[in-house]
């Protein structure tokens, strides 16, 4: 029987992950409407559910290092969860988790956890060019508009001068309005897919866009930032045949890169 929570204002984060049980199985998200992007849960929200299932099932895992996530079908308020350890080595453990419904798999994810080793290579990630300045001085970008998951859960501010068509890069300051007791890595998973594809700036006509997958490397296993703000960027690397290859990155307020990711997006219209 799926566990349910009563609806309460200000409890969006709790209502998203509290129903996730260590044993997996049938699950219902009581406030799913607050996390919807069209007819599916926002990708970061469904990815966080899949990650939370792994963390609660296998409590002695080392830090998260990377993930590969496939958005297979629309995820609604009710689904089942399964998770399993694929391989556990001396330093690295790989774990699979899936959300599935009546028609099969809706989301599949492979999580890579790894203990630290003595460094044999040192190279800092590139800091962003054209630093936008602190988020406290930035203009609101999507106040009161956008899909439900944005209006209900995020504060988005401008971090670039570009508006409308142009270089296919979208860069914004973003933070969760209700972080609750969510740990920093879970926040990053929830935040990493928050922006639309950069290809939106290269579209010849308006039309829907949809994430198909998302893979990322976590560059800091204990990420920190100021007041919940992260600088997010979605940059189109190539677009043709109705698809876009996107690079997704996150930096903290000090300009340190925290996440380096790739995504394939479907470009309709």
Secondary structure, DSSP 8 states (H G I E B T S, - for coil): --------TT-HHHHHHTT--TT-EEEE-TTGGGGEETTEE-HHHHHHHHHHHHHHH-TT---EEEEEEEE-S---SEEEEEEEEEEE-SSEEEEEEEEEETTEEEEEEEEEEE-----S--------SS----GGGS-BSSTT-S-HHHHHHEEEEE-SS--SSSSSEEEEEEEES--TT--HHHHHHHHTT-S--GGGGG-SS---EEE-EEEEEES-TT---STT-EEEEEEEEEEETTEEEEEEEEE-TTS-EEEEEEEEEEE--
